[in-house]
């Protein structure tokens, strides 16, 4: 296993940022580590990269304990933090040369050239970092995380500030890296997770609430159904809530259109038809919506 976390708890005073969190990540997995703001994502990543000690529990990266063997962990981890710290007065190549020196690397010119090509920094490589757009500064951060060829890559909001074209390029880069390395990334962009991650871990209030392959997570961790229905005339949410097993009712954008939710295993569409007949309504359209990762995320963290 590339990452092993066992019952890790992190306390800030009396506040629990992480509460007995456990998971394992294998080599070659690209894992989305998701959660709302304040859920403990960045705290977990800082523990795995030896920036913060845990209050209890244990964690290891590539076989090295984060408390006992911090230097070895750092040698094997590439880390892009949420707020990308860069020296804005340095030129791009100068900064990457500085990072190579910190890692005591050989063949520095060839390593820098490879990173510039890999992260698409070629057209901006002669500029000062402070003169770069936010998207290109993010690319510099990715380059410094990769330049020492780490076994594990930990990325906290890696695509912040990228335009749609840059997003595609960086996503493809992460997919390519994930074929040989372990990648753990945090993001609020669900489409990004669907595009690059083969597994998802969702945390809420310091606890893991879901951990499965992306396809299973998208199907939902419950039997939740969302039925979209449009009638020919007006009805009310209170009346719709009377339908058997309907738990939530939301008015949709179109006139006389509604979204009905349930966690029942039973198909509620026949009950909706009966409701329409009993109330003199005609059903203009009705379909069961496919759940998106964003819908499941909202459900698990609301």
GURO-25972 format. One line per field, with one value per atom (N, C-alpha, C): residue number from 1; chain; atom name; y, x, z. Coordinates in steps of 0.2 Angstrom, whole numbers, plus 2048, in hexadecimal, padded with zeros to 3 digits. Each point is the difference from the previous one (the first is absolute). Layout:
N
pos [NUM ...]
unit [A ...]
site [CA ...]
north [Y ...]
east [X ...]
up [Z ...]
//
This chain:
302
pos [1 1 1 2 2 2 3 3 3 4 4 4 5 5 5 6 6 6 7 7 7 8 8 8 9 9 9 10 10 10 11 11 11 12 12 12 13 13 13 14 14 14 15 15 15 16 16 16 17 17 17 18 18 18 19 19 19 20 20 20 21 21 21 22 22 22 23 23 23 24 24 24 25 25 25 26 26 26 27 27 27 28 28 28 29 29 29 30 30 30 31 31 31 32 32 32 33 33 33 34 34 34 35 35 35 36 36 36 37 37 37 38 38 38 39 39 39 40 40 40 41 41 41 42 42 42 43 43 43 44 44 44 45 45 45 46 46 46 47 47 47 48 48 48 49 49 49 50 50 50 51 51 51 52 52 52 53 53 53 54 54 54 55 55 55 56 56 56 57 57 57 58 58 58 59 59 59 60 60 60 61 61 61 62 62 62 63 63 63 64 64 64 65 65 65 66 66 66 67 67 67 68 68 68 69 69 69 70 70 70 71 71 71 72 72 72 73 73 73 74 74 74 75 75 75 76 76 76 77 77 77 78 78 78 79 79 79 80 80 80 81 81 81 82 82 82 83 83 83 84 84 84 85 85 85 86 86 86 87 87 87 88 88 88 89 89 89 90 90 90 91 91 91 92 92 92 93 93 93 94 94 94 95 95 95 96 96 96 97 97 97 98 98 98 99 99 99 100 100 100 101 101 101 102 102 102 103 103 103 104 104 104 105 105 105 106 106 106 107 107 107 108 108 108 109 109 109 110 110 110 111 111 111 112 112 112 113 113 113 114 114 114 115 115 115 116 116 116 117 117 117 118 118 118 119 119 119 120 120 120 121 121 121 122 122 122 123 123 123 124 124 124 125 125 125 126 126 126 127 127 127 128 128 128 129 129 129 130 130 130 131 131 131 132 132 132 133 133 133 134 134 134 135 135 135 136 136 136 137 137 137 138 138 138 139 139 139 140 140 140 141 141 141 142 142 142 143 143 143 144 144 144 145 145 145 146 146 146 147 147 147 148 148 148 149 149 149 150 150 150 151 151 151 152 152 152 153 153 153 154 154 154 155 155 155 156 156 156 157 157 157 158 158 158 159 159 159 160 160 160 161 161 161 162 162 162 163 163 163 164 164 164 165 165 165 166 166 166 167 167 167 168 168 168 169 169 169 170 170 170 171 171 171 172 172 172 173 173 173 174 174 174 175 175 175 176 176 176 177 177 177 178 178 178 179 179 179 180 180 180 181 181 181 182 182 182 183 183 183 184 184 184 185 185 185 186 186 186 187 187 187 188 188 188 189 189 189 190 190 190 191 191 191 192 192 192 193 193 193 194 194 194 195 195 195 196 196 196 197 197 197 198 198 198 199 199 199 200 200 200 201 201 201 202 202 202 203 203 203 204 204 204 205 205 205 206 206 206 207 207 207 208 208 208 209 209 209 210 210 210 211 211 211 212 212 212 213 213 213 214 214 214 215 215 215 216 216 216 217 217 217 218 218 218 219 219 219 220 220 220 221 221 221 222 222 222 223 223 223 224 224 224 225 225 225 226 226 226 227 227 227 228 228 228 229 229 229 230 230 230 231 231 231 232 232 232 233 233 233 234 234 234 235 235 235 236 236 236 237 237 237 238 238 238 239 239 239 240 240 240 241 241 241 242 242 242 243 243 243 244 244 244 245 245 245 246 246 246 247 247 247 248 248 248 249 249 249 250 250 250 251 251 251 252 252 252 253 253 253 254 254 254 255 255 255 256 256 256 257 257 257 258 258 258 259 259 259 260 260 260 261 261 261 262 262 262 263 263 263 264 264 264 265 265 265 266 266 266 267 267 267 268 268 268 269 269 269 270 270 270 271 271 271 272 272 272 273 273 273 274 274 274 275 275 275 276 276 276 277 277 277 278 278 278 279 279 279 280 280 280 281 281 281 282 282 282 283 283 283 284 284 284 285 285 285 286 286 286 287 287 287 288 288 288 289 289 289 290 290 290 291 291 291 292 292 292 293 293 293 294 294 294 295 295 295 296 296 296 297 297 297 298 298 298 299 299 299 300 300 300 301 301 301 302 302 302]
unit [A A A A A A A A A A A A A A A A A A A A A A A A A A A A A A A A A A A A A A A A A A A A A A A A A A A A A A A A A A A A A A A A A A A A A A A A A A A A A A A A A A A A A A A A A A A A A A A A A A A A A A A A A A A A A A A A A A A A A A A A A A A A A A A A A A A A A A A A A A A A A A A A A A A A A A A A A A A A A A A A A A A A A A A A A A A A A A A A A A A A A A A A A A A A A A A A A A A A A A A A A A A A A A A A A A A A A A A A A A A A A A A A A A A A A A A A A A A A A A A A A A A A A A A A A A A A A A A A A A A A A A A A A A A A A A A A A A A A A A A A A A A A A A A A A A A A A A A A A A A A A A A A A A A A A A A A A A A A A A A A A A A A A A A A A A A A A A A A A A A A A A A A A A A A A A A A A A A A A A A A A A A A A A A A A A A A A A A A A A A A A A A A A A A A A A A A A A A A A A A A A A A A A A A A A A A A A A A A A A A A A A A A A A A A A A A A A A A A A A A A A A A A A A A A A A A A A A A A A A A A A A A A A A A A A A A A A A A A A A A A A A A A A A A A A A A A A A A A A A A A A A A A A A A A A A A A A A A A A A A A A A A A A A A A A A A A A A A A A A A A A A A A A A A A A A A A A A A A A A A A A A A A A A A A A A A A A A A A A A A A A A A A A A A A A A A A A A A A A A A A A A A A A A A A A A A A A A A A A A A A A A A A A A A A A A A A A A A A A A A A A A A A A A A A A A A A A A A A A A A A A A A A A A A A A A A A A A A A A A A A A A A A A A A A A A A A A A A A A A A A A A A A A A A A A A A A A A A A A A A A A A A A A A A A A A A A A A A A A A A A A A A A A A A A A A A A A A A A A A A A A A A A A A A A A A A A A A A A A A A A A A A A A A A A A A A A A A A A A A A A A A A A A A A A A A A A A A A A A A A A A A A A A A A A A A A A A A A A A A A A A A A A A A A A A A A A A A A A A A A A A A A A A A A A A A A A A A A A A A A A A A A A A A A A A A A A A A A A A A A A A A A A A A]
site [N CA C N CA C N CA C N CA C N CA C N CA C N CA C N CA C N CA C N CA C N CA C N CA C N CA C N CA C N CA C N CA C N CA C N CA C N CA C N CA C N CA C N CA C N CA C N CA C N CA C N CA C N CA C N CA C N CA C N CA C N CA C N CA C N CA C N CA C N CA C N CA C N CA C N CA C N CA C N CA C N CA C N CA C N CA C N CA C N CA C N CA C N CA C N CA C N CA C N CA C N CA C N CA C N CA C N CA C N CA C N CA C N CA C N CA C N CA C N CA C N CA C N CA C N CA C N CA C N CA C N CA C N CA C N CA C N CA C N CA C N CA C N CA C N CA C N CA C N CA C N CA C N CA C N CA C N CA C N CA C N CA C N CA C N CA C N CA C N CA C N CA C N CA C N CA C N CA C N CA C N CA C N CA C N CA C N CA C N CA C N CA C N CA C N CA C N CA C N CA C N CA C N CA C N CA C N CA C N CA C N CA C N CA C N CA C N CA C N CA C N CA C N CA C N CA C N CA C N CA C N CA C N CA C N CA C N CA C N CA C N CA C N CA C N CA C N CA C N CA C N CA C N CA C N CA C N CA C N CA C N CA C N CA C N CA C N CA C N CA C N CA C N CA C N CA C N CA C N CA C N CA C N CA C N CA C N CA C N CA C N CA C N CA C N CA C N CA C N CA C N CA C N CA C N CA C N CA C N CA C N CA C N CA C N CA C N CA C N CA C N CA C N CA C N CA C N CA C N CA C N CA C N CA C N CA C N CA C N CA C N CA C N CA C N CA C N CA C N CA C N CA C N CA C N CA C N CA C N CA C N CA C N CA C N CA C N CA C N CA C N CA C N CA C N CA C N CA C N CA C N CA C N CA C N CA C N CA C N CA C N CA C N CA C N CA C N CA C N CA C N CA C N CA C N CA C N CA C N CA C N CA C N CA C N CA C N CA C N CA C N CA C N CA C N CA C N CA C N CA C N CA C N CA C N CA C N CA C N CA C N CA C N CA C N CA C N CA C N CA C N CA C N CA C N CA C N CA C N CA C N CA C N CA C N CA C N CA C N CA C N CA C N CA C N CA C N CA C N CA C N CA C N CA C N CA C N CA C N CA C N CA C N CA C N CA C N CA C N CA C N CA C N CA C N CA C N CA C N CA C N CA C N CA C N CA C N CA C N CA C N CA C N CA C N CA C N CA C N CA C N CA C N CA C N CA C N CA C N CA C N CA C N CA C N CA C N CA C N CA C N CA C N CA C N CA C N CA C N CA C N CA C N CA C N CA C N CA C N CA C N CA C N CA C N CA C N CA C N CA C N CA C N CA C N CA C N CA C N CA C N CA C N CA C N CA C N CA C N CA C N CA C N CA C]
north [7FA 806 806 805 806 805 800 804 7FC 800 7FC 805 801 804 7FC 800 7FC 805 801 803 807 804 806 805 803 806 806 806 806 805 802 805 807 805 807 803 7FF 802 7FB 802 7FB 7FE 803 7FE 7FB 7FB 7FA 801 801 801 7FA 7FA 7FA 7FB 7FB 7FC 7F9 7FD 7F8 7FE 804 7FF 7FA 7FB 7FB 7FE 7FF 7FE 7FE 7FD 7FE 801 802 802 7FC 7FC 7FC 804 7FD 803 800 805 800 803 801 803 808 803 807 801 802 801 807 801 807 800 805 800 807 7FE 806 801 806 802 808 802 807 804 807 804 7FE 7FF 7FE 7F9 7FC 7F9 7FC 803 7FD 7FD 802 7FE 802 807 803 7FD 800 7FD 7F9 7FC 7F9 800 805 800 803 804 803 7FB 7FC 7FA 7FB 7FF 7FB 803 806 803 803 7FE 802 807 804 807 801 7FB 800 7F9 800 7F9 7FE 7FA 7FE 800 801 7FF 7F9 7FB 7F9 7FC 7FA 7FC 800 7FC 800 800 802 801 7FF 7FD 7FE 802 802 801 7FC 7FC 7FC 7FC 7FE 7FC 803 807 804 804 7FF 803 808 803 808 803 7FD 803 7FE 7F9 7FD 801 801 800 805 806 806 802 7FF 802 7FB 7FA 7FB 801 802 801 806 805 806 7FF 7FB 7FE 7FC 7FD 7FC 803 807 803 806 802 806 803 807 803 807 801 806 803 804 802 805 801 804 807 803 807 7FF 800 7FE 805 7FE 805 800 806 801 806 800 806 805 805 804 804 801 804 7FB 7FA 7FB 7FF 7FE 7FE 7F9 7FD 7FA 7FB 800 7FB 801 806 801 7FD 800 7FD 7F9 7FD 7F8 7FE 804 7FE 800 805 801 7F9 7FE 7FA 7FA 800 7FA 800 806 800 7FE 802 7FD 7F9 7FD 7F8 7FD 804 7FD 7FC 802 7FC 801 7FA 801 801 802 801 806 805 805 804 801 803 7FC 7F9 7FC 7FF 800 7FF 806 806 806 801 7FE 800 7FB 7FA 7FB 803 803 803 805 805 805 7FE 7FA 7FD 7FD 7FC 7FC 805 805 805 806 800 805 807 800 807 803 7FD 802 807 803 807 805 7FE 804 7FF 7FC 7FE 805 805 806 806 7FF 805 7FF 806 7FF 7FD 7FC 7FD 805 806 805 803 7FF 803 7FB 7FA 7FA 801 7FE 7FF 7FB 800 7FB 7F9 7FF 7F9 7FE 804 7FE 7FF 804 7FF 7FA 7FD 7FA 7FA 801 7FC 7FF 806 800 7FC 801 7FC 7F8 7FE 7F9 7FE 804 7FF 7FE 805 7FF 7F9 7FE 7FA 7FA 800 7FB 7FF 805 801 7FA 7FE 7FB 7F9 7FF 7FA 7FC 803 7FC 7FA 7FC 7FA 802 805 802 807 802 807 802 805 803 807 801 806 803 806 803 806 7FF 804 802 7FB 800 805 800 804 807 802 807 805 804 806 7FE 7F9 7FE 802 802 801 7F9 7FF 7FA 7FC 803 7FC 7FE 804 7FE 7FA 800 7FB 7F9 800 7FA 7FD 805 7FE 7FD 804 7FD 7FA 7FF 7FA 7FA 801 7FB 7FE 805 7FF 7FC 802 7FC 7F9 7FE 7FA 7FC 803 7FD 7FE 805 7FF 7FA 800 7FB 7F9 7FF 7F9 7FD 804 7FE 802 805 803 7FF 801 801 808 801 807 801 805 802 807 802 807 802 806 803 806 800 805 801 805 802 7FF 7FE 800 7F8 7FF 7F9 7FD 804 7FD 7FE 804 7FE 7F9 7FF 7F9 7FB 801 7FB 7FF 805 7FF 7FC 801 7FD 7FB 800 7FC 7F9 7FB 7F9 7FE 804 7FF 807 800 806 7FE 805 800 806 800 806 801 806 801 805 800 805 801 806 801 7FB 7FF 7FC 7F9 7FD 7F9 7FE 7FA 7FD 7FE 803 7FE 7FC 7FF 7FC 7FE 7FA 7FE 7FA 802 7FB 802 7FB 802 806 804 806 7FE 7FA 7FE 7FE 7FD 7FE 806 805 806 804 800 804 7FD 7F9 7FD 802 802 802 7FB 802 7FC 7FD 802 7FE 7FF 7FE 7FF 806 806 806 801 802 801 808 802 807 800 801 800 807 802 806 7FF 804 7FF 807 801 806 7FF 804 7FF 806 7FF 805 806 800 805 800 805 802 7FB 7FE 7FC 803 7FD 803 7FB 802 7FC 7FC 803 7FD 7FA 801 7FA 7FA 802 7FB 7FC 803 7FD 7FA 800 7FB 7FA 800 7FA 7FB 7FA 7FB 800 800 7FF 806 805 806 804 802 803 807 802 807 802 806 803 807 801 806 802 807 802 801 7FE 801 806 801 807 801 7FA 801 801 803 801 7F9 7FF 7FA 7F9 802 7FA 7FF 7FA 7FF 7FA 800 7FA 7FD 7FA 7FC 7FB 800 7FB 7FC 7FA 7FA 7FC 7FD 7FB 7F9 7FF 7FA 7FB 7FA 7FB 800 802 7FF 806 7FE 805 804 807 804 803 7FE 803 7FE 7FA 7FE 804 802 804 807 802 807 800 7FB 800 800 7FC 7FF 807 804 806 805 7FF 805 7FE 7FA 7FE 803 7FF 802 807 804 807 804 7FC 803 803 7FD 802 7FC 803 7FC 800 7FA 800 801 806 802 7FC 7FF 7FC 7FE 7FA 7FE 7FB 801 7FB 800 7FB 7FF 802 805 803 7FB 800 7FD 804 7FD 804 802 806 803 7FF 800 800 806 806 806 7FF 7FC 7FF 7FC 7FA 7FC 804 804 804 804 804 804 7FC 7FA 7FC 7FE 7FE 7FD 805 806 805 806 7FF 806 800]
east [804 7FC 804 7FF 803 7FF 7F9 7FE 7FC 802 7FC 7FE 7FA 7FE 7FC 802 7FC 7FE 7F9 7FD 803 802 803 7FB 802 7FC 804 7FD 804 7FC 803 7FC 803 7FC 802 7FD 803 7FD 7FB 7F9 7FB 7FC 802 7FD 804 7FB 803 800 806 800 7FF 803 800 7FE 7FB 7FE 801 805 801 800 803 800 804 7FE 804 7FF 805 7FF 807 800 806 7FF 806 800 806 7FE 805 804 805 804 7FC 800 7FD 7F9 7FD 7FA 800 7FB 7FE 7FA 801 7FB 7FE 7F9 7FD 7FF 803 7FF 7FB 7FA 7FB 7FC 7FE 7FC 7FE 7FC 7FE 806 800 805 800 806 800 7FF 800 7FE 807 806 806 804 7FF 803 808 801 806 804 7FD 803 803 7FC 803 806 7FF 806 806 7FF 806 803 7FC 803 804 7FD 804 806 801 806 804 7FF 804 800 7FB 800 7FC 7FC 7FC 801 801 7FF 7F9 7FE 7FA 800 7FA 7FF 800 7FD 801 7FF 801 800 807 800 806 7FF 805 800 806 800 807 7FF 805 800 806 7FE 805 805 7FC 804 803 800 804 7FB 801 7FC 800 7FB 800 803 800 803 807 801 807 805 7FD 805 7FE 7FF 7FD 805 806 805 7FF 7FF 7FF 7F9 7FB 7F9 801 803 801 804 804 804 7FB 7FB 7FC 7F9 7FF 7FA 801 7FB 800 7F9 801 7FA 7FF 7FA 7FD 7FB 802 7FB 7FA 7FB 7FA 802 804 802 808 801 806 805 805 805 806 801 805 804 807 804 7FE 7FC 7FE 806 805 806 804 7FF 805 7FD 804 7FE 7FE 7FC 7FD 806 805 805 805 801 804 7FD 7F9 7FD 800 7FF 800 808 805 806 802 7FD 800 7FD 7FA 7FD 804 803 805 805 803 805 7FE 7FA 7FD 800 7FE 800 806 805 807 800 7FD 7FF 806 801 805 7FC 804 7FD 7FB 801 7FB 7FE 804 7FD 7FB 801 7FC 7F9 801 7FA 7FB 803 7FD 7FC 804 7FD 7FA 801 7FA 7FA 801 7FA 7FD 804 7FD 7FC 802 7FC 7FA 801 7FA 7FA 802 7FB 7FE 803 7FE 802 806 803 804 801 805 800 7FA 7FF 801 800 801 806 804 806 805 800 805 7FD 7FA 7FD 801 800 800 7F9 800 7FA 7FA 802 7FC 7FC 803 7FD 7FB 800 7FC 7F8 7FC 7F9 7FF 7FA 7FF 801 7FD 801 807 804 807 804 7FE 803 7FF 7F9 7FE 804 802 804 807 803 806 800 7FB 7FF 800 7FC 800 807 804 807 804 800 804 7FE 7FA 7FD 803 801 802 807 804 807 805 7FE 805 7FD 7FB 7FD 7FE 7FB 7FE 7FB 800 7FC 7F8 7FF 7F9 800 7FA 7FF 7F9 801 7FA 7FF 7FA 7FE 7FA 800 7FB 7FD 7FA 7FD 805 802 805 7FE 7FA 7FE 7FD 801 7FE 803 7FB 802 802 7FF 801 7FA 801 7FB 7FE 7FA 7FE 805 804 805 805 803 805 7FD 7FA 7FD 801 7FE 801 807 805 807 802 7FE 803 7FC 7FA 7FC 804 801 804 807 803 806 800 7FA 7FF 7FF 7FC 7FE 806 805 806 804 801 804 7FD 7FA 7FC 801 803 801 807 804 806 801 7FC 801 7F9 800 7FA 7FF 7F9 7FE 7FA 801 7FA 7FF 7FA 7FE 7FA 800 7FA 7FE 7F9 7FD 7F9 7FD 7F9 7FC 804 7FD 7FF 7F9 7FF 801 7FF 802 807 804 808 801 7FC 800 7FE 7FA 7FD 805 804 804 807 803 806 801 7FB 801 7FC 804 7FD 7FD 801 7FD 7FF 7FB 7FE 7FF 803 7FF 7FD 7FA 7FD 800 802 801 7FB 7FD 7FB 801 802 801 805 805 806 7FF 7FB 7FF 7FF 802 7FE 7F9 7FC 7F9 7FF 805 800 807 801 807 7FE 801 7FE 803 800 802 7FB 802 7FC 7F9 800 7F9 7FB 803 7FB 7FE 804 7FF 7FA 801 7FB 7F9 800 7F9 7FD 804 7FD 801 801 801 7F9 7FB 7F9 7FC 7F9 7FC 7FC 804 7FC 7FE 7FA 7FD 7FE 802 7FD 7FC 7FA 7FB 7FE 801 7FE 7F9 7FB 7FA 7FD 7FC 7FD 7F9 7FB 7F9 7FE 7F9 7FD 7FE 7FF 7FE 803 7FE 803 7FE 805 7FF 804 800 805 804 806 804 7FD 7FC 7FD 7FC 7FC 7FC 805 805 805 803 801 803 7FC 7FA 7FB 801 803 801 804 7FE 804 807 804 808 803 7FD 804 802 807 803 801 802 802 7FD 7FE 7FC 804 802 803 7FC 7FF 7FD 805 7FF 805 7FF 805 800 7FA 7FE 7FA 7F9 7FB 7FA 7FD 7FD 7FC 805 807 805 802 802 802 805 804 805 7FE 7FF 7FE 805 802 805 7FE 803 7FF 806 800 806 7FD 7F9 7FD 803 7FF 802 7FB 7FA 7FA 800 7FE 7FF 7FA 801 7FA 7FC 803 7FC 7F9 7FE 7F9 7FC 803 7FC 7FF 805 7FF 7FB 7FF 7FB 7F9 7FF 7FA 7FE 806 7FE 7FE 802 7FE 7F9 7FE 7F9 7FB 802 7FC 7FF 805 800 7FE 7FE 7FE 806 806 805 802 803 803 808 803 807 803 803 803 807 804 806 802 804 802 806 806 805 804 804 804 807 803 806 806 805 806 804 802 804 807 802 806 804 807 804 7FF 7FE 7FF 7F9 7FB 7FA 802 804 802 804 804 804 7FC 7FB 7FC 7FC 7FD 7FC 804 807 804 802 801 803 7FB 7FA 7FB 7FF]
up [800 800 800 7FC 800 806 802 806 804 807 805 805 802 805 805 806 805 806 801 805 802 7FB 801 803 805 803 801 7FE 801 803 806 804 7FF 800 801 806 805 807 801 801 801 7F9 7FB 7F9 7FD 7FE 7FC 7F9 7FD 7F8 7FD 803 7FD 806 7FF 805 7FE 803 7FF 7F8 7FC 7F9 7FE 7FC 7FE 7F8 7FC 7F9 7FE 7FA 7FD 7F8 7FD 7F9 7FD 7FA 7FD 7FB 7FE 7FA 7FA 7FC 7FA 800 807 800 800 7FD 800 804 806 805 801 800 801 808 803 808 800 801 800 807 800 806 800 803 801 803 800 803 808 803 807 802 7FB 801 802 7FF 802 7FB 7F9 7FB 800 800 800 806 806 806 7FF 7FD 7FE 7FC 7FB 7FB 803 805 803 805 803 804 7FB 7FB 7FB 7FD 800 7FD 806 806 806 801 7FF 802 806 802 806 804 806 804 801 800 802 808 803 807 802 7FC 802 7F9 801 7FA 7FC 7FA 7FD 7F8 7FD 7F8 7FE 7FA 7FC 7F9 7FD 7F9 7FC 7FC 7FC 805 806 805 805 800 805 804 807 805 800 800 7FF 806 806 806 801 7FF 801 7FA 7FA 7FA 7FB 803 7FC 7FA 801 7FA 7FA 802 7FB 7FC 804 7FE 7FB 802 7FB 7FA 800 7FA 7FB 803 7FB 7FF 802 7FF 7FC 7FB 7FD 803 802 803 7FD 7FE 7FE 805 804 805 7FD 804 7FE 7FE 804 7FE 7FE 7FA 7FD 801 805 802 7FB 7FD 7FB 801 7FE 801 7F9 801 7FA 7FD 803 7FD 7FC 801 7FC 7F9 7FB 7FA 800 7FB 801 800 7FB 800 806 802 806 806 801 806 7FF 7FA 800 801 7FE 802 808 803 807 803 7FE 803 7FF 7FA 7FE 805 802 805 807 802 806 801 7FA 800 7FE 7FF 7FE 7FA 7FB 7FA 7FB 7FC 7FB 7F9 7FB 7F9 801 803 801 7FA 7FB 7FA 7FC 800 7FC 804 807 804 7FF 800 7FF 7F9 7FB 7FA 7FF 803 800 804 806 803 7FD 7FC 7FD 7FA 7FD 7FA 803 805 803 802 803 803 7FC 7FA 7FB 802 803 802 7FB 7FA 7FB 7FE 7FF 7FD 806 806 806 804 7FD 805 801 7FC 801 804 803 803 808 803 808 802 805 803 801 803 802 7FA 7FA 7FA 7FC 803 7FD 802 7FC 802 805 804 805 7FE 7FA 7FD 7FE 7FE 7FF 806 805 807 803 7FE 803 7FC 7FA 7FC 803 802 803 807 803 806 7FF 7FA 7FE 7FE 7FD 7FE 806 805 806 804 7FF 804 7FC 7FA 7FC 7FE 801 7FD 803 807 803 7FE 7FC 7FE 806 804 806 7FE 805 800 801 804 802 7FF 7FD 7FE 804 804 804 7FE 7FD 7FD 803 803 803 7FC 7FD 7FB 7FA 7FC 7FB 7FA 7FF 7FA 801 806 802 7FB 7FD 7FC 7F8 7FF 7F9 7FB 7FA 7FB 7FE 7FC 7FE 7FC 7FB 7FC 805 805 804 805 802 804 7FC 7FA 7FC 800 7FF 800 806 806 806 802 7FF 801 7FD 7F9 7FC 804 802 803 807 804 806 7FE 7FB 7FE 7FE 7FC 7FE 806 805 805 805 800 804 7FD 7FA 7FE 803 803 803 807 802 807 804 806 804 800 7FF 800 805 804 805 7FF 7FD 7FF 803 802 803 7FB 800 7FB 802 7FE 800 7FA 7FA 7FA 7FE 801 7FF 7F9 7FB 7F9 800 803 801 803 805 803 7FC 7FD 7FB 7FA 7FE 7FA 802 806 801 806 804 806 7FF 802 800 807 805 806 804 804 804 807 804 808 801 804 802 807 803 807 802 806 802 808 802 807 803 7FC 803 7FF 7FE 7FF 7F9 7FE 7F9 800 7FB 7FF 7FA 7FB 7FA 7FE 7FE 7FD 7FB 7FA 7FB 7F9 7FB 7F9 7FE 7FB 7FE 7FE 7FC 7FD 805 805 806 804 801 803 7FC 7FA 7FC 800 801 801 806 805 806 806 806 805 803 7FD 803 7FA 801 7FA 7FE 801 7FE 7F9 7FF 7FA 7FF 7FA 7FE 7FA 801 7FB 7FD 7FA 7FD 7FD 802 7FD 7FE 7FB 7FE 7FE 804 7FF 7FB 7FF 7FB 803 807 804 807 804 806 805 805 806 805 806 805 803 803 803 806 804 805 7FE 7FA 7FD 7FE 7FD 7FD 806 806 805 803 7FE 803 7FC 7FA 7FC 804 800 804 7FF 805 800 7FD 7FE 7FE 806 800 806 7FF 7FA 7FE 7FA 800 7FA 7FE 7FA 7FE 7F9 800 7FA 7FA 7FA 7FB 7FC 7FB 7FD 7FC 7FC 7FC 804 7FC 804 801 806 802 800 800 801 807 802 807 7FF 806 801 807 800 806 801 807 802 805 800 805 801 805 801 801 7FE 800 7FA 801 7FB 7FA 802 7FB 7FB 7FA 7FB 802 800 802 7FB 7F9 7FB 7FF 801 800 805 806 805 7FE 7FC 7FD 7FB 7FC 7FB 803 806 803 803 803 803 7FA 7FA 7FB 7FE 800 7FE 805 807 805 801 7FD 801 7F9 7FB 7FA 7FC 801 7FC 7FA 7FB 7FB 800 800 800 7F9 7FF 7FA 7FF 805 800 807 800 806 7FF 803 7FF 807 801 805 7FF 803 7FF 802 7FC 801 805 806 805 7FD 802 7FE 807 7FF 806 804 7FD 804 804 7FE 804 806 7FF 805 805 7FE 805 804 7FD 804 805 7FE 804 806 7FF 805 805 7FE 804 802 7FF 801 808]
//
